[in-house]
């Protein structure tokens, strides 16, 4: 599991530091071999520092406040994965739904609406579409996709998985009928993270507050 966070520190100096050679001579080679390339805690350097916005530990390395936030985010992520599964639990916001998405009579169009109602951005992909309302294949999508929802025949699904691998898309959610064992094995062999289920009946975690959910409108 991975969580990411950033903090910024700004150092305000009292006067111009001088050239690098002079500082290296005064402080030794350690000057340029530390986090931020500035040993603000060094007695020679500290006399030039007026103030630090963001904390000295941010300059020296990973701050305790950021570390605390990262641990907190990690616990939230672990709870979400336990509650919602390895794909839904990751709070991925940009989905590509691959299926007969422009046909209102097909479940794929309902999947699109369900994800959009739950705050996800949905990119529609359909090899069946003749209207030009969506992409014909995943390879045509130029923008970043975080997860693919497969709701299409296993034969086409196999090709979609290969395209995912080439495009660096790691997560796939397989709807019933698209999750044939041969497709599951292919996803696993490609190193993709997969989840089987149905977003039409499963509660989806809120992207803004992972502790709350966007409940399904279908009784279950």
Buried (B, 14 or more C-beta within 10 A) or exposed (E): EEBEBEEEBEBEEEEEEEEEEEBEEEBEEEBEEBEEEBBBEBEEBEEBBEEBEBBBBBBBEEBEBBEEBBEEBEEBBEBBBEBBBEBBBBBBEBBBBBBBBBBEEBBBBBBBEBBEEBBBBBBBBBBBBEEEEBBEBBBEBEEEBBBBBBBBBBEBBBBBBBBBBEBEBBBBBBBEBBBBEEBBEBBEEBEBBBBBBBBBEBBBBBEEEBEEBBEBEEEE
